[in-house]
């Protein structure tokens, strides 16, 4: 349900939200991201992941094995990130999106440039934290979030 709320907030931000609500929406999305992060990396989820960790070969179905592998990998990456970093990431993404929309409307890249720089720096930090094996190559760590194994 909370992920659905996150989606609704994002949709509303893109389609209906009045410009004056941007700062408030960014804070809302950041707060919700922190809650979702805490739930998805908390004790209950850690116990569930640890219950299947390393047990892929116990299952005949290759799809089940792949699901276990991917769930463990995704959990490990997300658990390396602090909830404060998850909150900061969501809030900055929202702020940057609003800056981009204003810059596009005004045909003035300078309105977006500062937020774009902040996004690049934050994404390098997130990549280094969540993918420490790729820390020396921040681009590879960021790319791995979208195209696993493409480095």
KEKE-3310 file (N, C-alpha, C; in steps of 0.2 Angstrom, whole numbers, plus 5000, padded with zeros to 4 digits):
npx = (5004:5010:5019:5011:5005:5016:5018:5006:5008:5019:5014:5004:5012:5018:5007:4995:4999:5000:5012:5016:5016:5027:5039:5034:5029:5040:5046:5036:5038:5051:5050:5041:5049:5059:5052:5047:5060:5065:5055:5057:5070:5071:5071:5061:5061:5074:5076:5068:5074:5087:5082:5081:5093:5107:5101:5097:5099:5092:5080:5071:5066:5071:5067:5063:5075:5081:5073:5076:5090:5090:5081:5089:5100:5095:5090:5102:5109:5100:5100:5112:5111:5108:5093:5091:5099:5091:5079:5084:5088:5075:5069:5077:5077:5063:5064:5073:5066:5055:5063:5068:5056:5053:5064:5063:5051:5054:5064:5077:5091:5099:5091:5090:5102:5110:5103:5104:5118:5118:5111:5119:5130:5124:5120:5132:5136:5126:5128:5141:5139:5129:5134:5148:5158:5160:5165:5176:5173:5161:5152:5149:5144:5132:5126:5124:5112:5102:5106:5110:5126:5132:5144)
npy = (4994:5006:5008:5010:5022:5030:5030:5036:5049:5053:5053:5063:5073:5075:5078:5085:5093:5109:5122:5129:5119:5111:5111:5106:5093:5087:5085:5077:5065:5062:5058:5048:5039:5036:5029:5018:5012:5009:4999:4990:4985:4981:4971:4961:4959:4956:4944:4936:4936:4931:4918:4912:4915:4909:4897:4894:4883:4873:4873:4867:4874:4886:4899:4901:4900:4911:4922:4921:4924:4937:4944:4943:4950:4963:4966:4967:4977:4988:4988:4992:5006:5020:5025:5038:5042:5037:5045:5057:5055:5053:5065:5075:5070:5074:5088:5091:5087:5096:5108:5105:5105:5118:5124:5119:5125:5138:5138:5139:5133:5135:5136:5123:5117:5118:5109:5097:5095:5092:5080:5072:5071:5065:5053:5047:5045:5036:5025:5021:5017:5007:4998:4993:4986:4991:5004:5011:5015:5026:5028:5015:5009:5017:5014:5000:5000:5000:4993:4979:4971:4976:4983)
npz = (5000:5004:4994:4983:4987:4986:4972:4968:4973:4966:4953:4954:4957:4944:4936:4942:4953:4960:4956:4968:4978:4977:4986:4998:4993:4989:5002:5008:4999:5002:5016:5015:5008:5017:5027:5019:5016:5028:5032:5021:5024:5037:5052:5051:5037:5034:5041:5033:5021:5025:5028:5015:5009:5001:4998:4985:4977:4982:4976:4962:4951:4940:4939:4952:4958:4952:4957:4970:4971:4965:4974:4986:4982:4979:4992:4999:4993:4995:5009:5013:5011:5020:5030:5030:5019:5009:5011:5008:4994:4988:4991:4984:4971:4968:4970:4960:4949:4948:4947:4934:4926:4927:4921:4908:4904:4904:4895:4900:4905:4916:4927:4931:4932:4945:4953:4945:4946:4960:4960:4952:4961:4972:4967:4964:4977:4982:4973:4977:4990:4989:4980:4983:4978:4966:4968:4964:4952:4949:4939:4934:4945:4946:4934:4935:4943:4934:4923:4926:4928:4917:4916)
capx = (5000:5014:5022:5006:5005:5022:5016:5001:5012:5023:5009:5001:5017:5019:5001:4990:5001:5001:5019:5018:5016:5033:5043:5030:5028:5047:5047:5032:5041:5057:5047:5038:5054:5062:5048:5048:5067:5065:5051:5060:5077:5070:5072:5057:5063:5081:5075:5065:5080:5092:5079:5083:5100:5111:5097:5094:5100:5086:5074:5072:5063:5076:5064:5063:5082:5083:5070:5080:5096:5088:5079:5095:5105:5092:5090:5109:5110:5096:5101:5118:5109:5104:5086:5092:5101:5085:5075:5088:5088:5069:5067:5081:5074:5057:5066:5076:5061:5052:5068:5069:5050:5053:5069:5060:5046:5057:5070:5083:5095:5102:5086:5090:5109:5112:5100:5107:5124:5117:5109:5125:5134:5121:5119:5138:5137:5122:5131:5147:5137:5125:5138:5155:5163:5161:5166:5181:5170:5155:5147:5148:5139:5125:5123:5122:5106:5098:5108:5114:5131:5134:5151)
capy = (5000:5012:5009:5013:5029:5033:5031:5042:5056:5055:5054:5069:5078:5076:5080:5089:5097:5116:5124:5131:5113:5107:5110:5101:5087:5084:5083:5071:5060:5060:5055:5041:5035:5034:5024:5012:5010:5006:4993:4985:4983:4980:4965:4956:4957:4953:4937:4932:4936:4926:4912:4909:4916:4903:4891:4894:4876:4869:4873:4864:4879:4891:4905:4902:4902:4918:4926:4921:4928:4944:4947:4944:4955:4969:4968:4968:4984:4993:4988:4996:5013:5022:5028:5046:5043:5035:5050:5063:5054:5054:5072:5078:5069:5078:5094:5091:5086:5102:5112:5103:5107:5126:5126:5118:5129:5145:5137:5141:5127:5137:5135:5116:5115:5116:5102:5092:5094:5089:5073:5068:5069:5060:5046:5044:5042:5030:5020:5019:5014:5001:4994:4994:4982:4996:5010:5015:5017:5027:5027:5008:5008:5020:5010:4994:5001:5000:4987:4974:4967:4979:4986)
capz = (5000:5004:4987:4979:4989:4983:4965:4967:4975:4960:4947:4956:4956:4937:4932:4945:4958:4958:4958:4975:4983:4976:4992:5002:4990:4990:5009:5008:4996:5006:5022:5013:5006:5023:5030:5015:5016:5035:5031:5017:5026:5044:5055:5048:5030:5035:5043:5027:5016:5028:5027:5009:5007:4999:4997:4978:4974:4985:4972:4955:4946:4938:4940:4959:4960:4950:4961:4977:4969:4964:4981:4991:4979:4980:4999:5002:4991:4999:5016:5013:5011:5027:5028:5029:5012:5005:5011:5004:4987:4985:4991:4979:4965:4967:4969:4953:4944:4948:4944:4927:4923:4927:4916:4902:4903:4903:4891:4904:4908:4923:4933:4933:4933:4951:4955:4941:4949:4966:4958:4950:4967:4977:4964:4965:4984:4982:4970:4981:4996:4988:4976:4985:4973:4960:4971:4961:4945:4951:4933:4934:4951:4944:4928:4938:4946:4928:4918:4930:4925:4910:4917)
cpx = (5004:5017:5017:5005:5010:5021:5011:5004:5016:5019:5006:5006:5018:5013:4996:4993:5002:5009:5021:5018:5023:5037:5040:5030:5035:5048:5043:5035:5047:5055:5045:5044:5058:5058:5048:5055:5067:5061:5055:5067:5077:5071:5067:5059:5070:5080:5072:5070:5085:5089:5080:5090:5104:5108:5094:5094:5095:5080:5075:5071:5068:5073:5064:5070:5084:5079:5073:5086:5095:5086:5084:5099:5101:5091:5097:5110:5106:5098:5108:5117:5106:5097:5086:5094:5095:5080:5078:5087:5081:5067:5071:5079:5067:5059:5069:5071:5057:5056:5068:5062:5050:5058:5066:5055:5049:5063:5076:5086:5098:5098:5087:5097:5112:5109:5103:5114:5123:5115:5115:5129:5131:5121:5126:5139:5132:5125:5137:5145:5133:5129:5146:5160:5165:5163:5171:5179:5163:5150:5145:5143:5132:5122:5121:5115:5100:5099:5113:5120:5134:5141:5156)
cpy = (5006:5014:5012:5021:5033:5035:5036:5049:5058:5057:5061:5075:5080:5079:5085:5094:5104:5118:5126:5125:5109:5106:5105:5094:5083:5081:5077:5064:5057:5056:5048:5036:5032:5028:5017:5009:5006:4999:4987:4982:4981:4973:4959:4954:4954:4946:4933:4931:4931:4919:4908:4910:4910:4896:4890:4886:4871:4868:4871:4870:4884:4898:4907:4904:4909:4923:4927:4925:4935:4947:4948:4950:4962:4971:4970:4975:4989:4994:4992:5004:5015:5025:5035:5047:5042:5041:5056:5062:5055:5062:5076:5077:5073:5085:5095:5091:5093:5108:5111:5106:5115:5128:5125:5123:5136:5144:5140:5136:5129:5136:5127:5114:5114:5110:5096:5090:5090:5081:5069:5066:5064:5053:5043:5041:5036:5024:5017:5015:5007:4996:4995:4991:4987:5003:5015:5018:5019:5027:5020:5006:5011:5016:5003:4994:4999:4994:4983:4971:4970:4983:4983)
cpz = (5000:4998:4983:4981:4986:4975:4964:4968:4969:4954:4948:4955:4948:4934:4935:4950:4956:4960:4965:4980:4982:4982:4997:5000:4990:4997:5010:5005:4999:5012:5021:5011:5012:5026:5026:5015:5023:5035:5027:5019:5033:5046:5051:5041:5030:5037:5037:5022:5019:5028:5021:5006:5006:4998:4990:4975:4977:4981:4965:4950:4945:4940:4948:4961:4958:4955:4968:4976:4969:4971:4986:4989:4981:4987:5001:4999:4994:5006:5018:5014:5018:5025:5027:5022:5007:5005:5007:4996:4984:4985:4986:4972:4963:4966:4962:4948:4943:4945:4936:4923:4922:4922:4909:4900:4901:4898:4894:4908:4915:4928:4935:4934:4940:4954:4951:4944:4956:4965:4956:4956:4971:4973:4964:4972:4985:4979:4974:4987:4994:4984:4977:4981:4967:4962:4967:4954:4947:4945:4933:4939:4949:4939:4930:4941:4940:4924:4922:4926:4918:4911:4913)
residu = (UNK:UNK:UNK:UNK:UNK:UNK:UNK:UNK:UNK:UNK:UNK:UNK:UNK:UNK:UNK:UNK:UNK:UNK:UNK:UNK:UNK:UNK:UNK:UNK:UNK:UNK:UNK:UNK:UNK:UNK:UNK:UNK:UNK:UNK:UNK:UNK:UNK:UNK:UNK:UNK:UNK:UNK:UNK:UNK:UNK:UNK:UNK:UNK:UNK:UNK:UNK:UNK:UNK:UNK:UNK:UNK:UNK:UNK:UNK:UNK:UNK:UNK:UNK:UNK:UNK:UNK:UNK:UNK:UNK:UNK:UNK:UNK:UNK:UNK:UNK:UNK:UNK:UNK:UNK:UNK:UNK:UNK:UNK:UNK:UNK:UNK:UNK:UNK:UNK:UNK:UNK:UNK:UNK:UNK:UNK:UNK:UNK:UNK:UNK:UNK:UNK:UNK:UNK:UNK:UNK:UNK:UNK:UNK:UNK:UNK:UNK:UNK:UNK:UNK:UNK:UNK:UNK:UNK:UNK:UNK:UNK:UNK:UNK:UNK:UNK:UNK:UNK:UNK:UNK:UNK:UNK:UNK:UNK:UNK:UNK:UNK:UNK:UNK:UNK:UNK:UNK:UNK:UNK:UNK:UNK:UNK:UNK:UNK:UNK:UNK:UNK)
# end
